[in-house]
Amino acid sequence: MECFGYEWNVYRDWGWVKKVPPQARLEAWGSLMEDAETAFSAKTLLTEDDLVGKVVLDAGCGNGRYAFQAAKKAQRVVAFDITCSVDVAKANTDACENIHVVQADLLGPPFRPESFDTIFSIGVLGFTLDAEVAFDSLSRLLRPGGVVAVQFSHRGNVVFELMDNAIRRLSSRLSVGQLMRFAAFMAGIGKVMHGLRIARYANLILRVQPTRHHMFDWYSAARIDRRSYDDVFSWFERRGLEVIAHGKRDSTAARYLRAIVFPWALVVKGRKPVP
Ligand SMILES: C[S@@+](CC[C@H](N)C(=O)[O-])C[C@H]1O[C@@H](n2cnc3c(N)ncnc32)[C@H](O)[C@@H]1O
């Protein structure tokens, strides 16, 4: 877990960058403030109605980039993370009076039940031992009528998962410095794939991106709890939550393709009914 603390200290301005020189475009891919804005909507499916005037929770906030996006509309955002990345998140959002940053564990969050109107968690649940237990913890914090959106690792592409697990078994044993060098190596492959315009095909079997940051983030954890859309739908159902938006496609062919082409993330948003 300390890799994440290190990551967000190194990449403290990721998602806050205003401009990138053309020669650094690939290495900085996804670091712009406008990238964070677009990614926030895509990774949470949250709408204006879910944010304006609401008390919002960002579970696993990293450097605070998405808490900042939510806070543009929300009444108040509470952002927490288990690592020292909270120091970075706090420094990044210090000027925003409606953001409060807390160091806490998703599995034992220090908040009263039903205290948030909107909860989101981006790229976090898969890093816990059991993503459903983590989801359960979040769902208890949601007030009736509120919405919860989770984005994390998608299960469905067997070849990709076998390759990914094998690499993780090795990469997670590296020291932080070695992992950074490994990430630079993978990003080098990513840049070549990108240049040859075959990155999207390579990603059918192996996660390669041109950014060292993404590669460090991706390969730091020893294991990932991946789930299918149907798994996650059943979590919502078991807790009496209604799924109101998701990233799953309807036709079987498209669903299959999506599992292959986007093996790394799913997104589901649901509402807790008012009794
Ligand atoms: C891939 S990063 C995503 C950060 C942020 N949501 C974003 O997308 O920029 C995963 C984050 O989850 C945090 N995390 C992992 N397990 C956690 C837990 N049990 N409680 C709180 N945070 C956790 C890590 O420290 C890390 O900052």
The ligand as a Tripos MOL2 file, in Angstrom:
@<TRIPOS>MOLECULE
LIG
   27    29     1     0     0
SMALL
NO_CHARGES

@<TRIPOS>ATOM
      1 C1         -5.3460    3.6910   -8.2160 C.3       1 LIG1
      2 S1         -5.3600    4.7800   -6.8400 S.3       1 LIG1
      3 C2         -6.7920    5.7570   -7.2510 C.3       1 LIG1
      4 C3         -6.8240    7.0890   -6.5460 C.3       1 LIG1
      5 C4         -7.9330    8.0280   -6.9720 C.3       1 LIG1
      6 N1         -9.2590    7.4650   -6.7370 N.3       1 LIG1
      7 C5         -7.7690    8.3860   -8.4130 C.2       1 LIG1
      8 O1         -8.3900    7.7250   -9.2680 O.co2     1 LIG1
      9 O2         -6.9870    9.2850   -8.6980 O.co2     1 LIG1
     10 C6         -6.0110    3.7360   -5.5310 C.3       1 LIG1
     11 C7         -6.0960    4.4560   -4.2260 C.3       1 LIG1
     12 O3         -6.8430    3.6580   -3.3130 O.3       1 LIG1
     13 C8         -6.2730    3.8050   -2.0370 C.3       1 LIG1
     14 N2         -6.6950    2.6820   -1.2040 N.ar      1 LIG1
     15 C9         -6.4520    1.3690   -1.4070 C.ar      1 LIG1
     16 N3         -7.0000    0.6310   -0.4100 N.ar      1 LIG1
     17 C10        -7.6290    1.5080    0.4180 C.ar      1 LIG1
     18 C11        -8.3770    1.3540    1.6200 C.ar      1 LIG1
     19 N4         -8.5860    0.1600    2.1600 N.pl3     1 LIG1
     20 N5         -8.8810    2.4540    2.2120 N.ar      1 LIG1
     21 C12        -8.6870    3.6800    1.6410 C.ar      1 LIG1
     22 N6         -7.9680    3.8890    0.5180 N.ar      1 LIG1
     23 C13        -7.4470    2.8160   -0.0960 C.ar      1 LIG1
     24 C14        -4.7890    3.8440   -2.3320 C.3       1 LIG1
     25 O4         -4.0330    4.3650   -1.2740 O.3       1 LIG1
     26 C15        -4.7340    4.6920   -3.5950 C.3       1 LIG1
     27 O5         -4.5520    6.0570   -3.3310 O.3       1 LIG1
@<TRIPOS>BOND
     1     1     2 1
     2     2     3 1
     3     2    10 1
     4     3     4 1
     5     4     5 1
     6     5     6 1
     7     5     7 1
     8     7     8 2
     9     7     9 1
    10    10    11 1
    11    11    12 1
    12    11    26 1
    13    12    13 1
    14    13    14 1
    15    13    24 1
    16    14    15 ar
    17    14    23 ar
    18    15    16 ar
    19    16    17 ar
    20    17    18 ar
    21    17    23 ar
    22    18    19 1
    23    18    20 ar
    24    20    21 ar
    25    21    22 ar
    26    22    23 ar
    27    24    25 1
    28    24    26 1
    29    26    27 1
@<TRIPOS>SUBSTRUCTURE
     1 LIG1         1 GROUP 0 **** ****
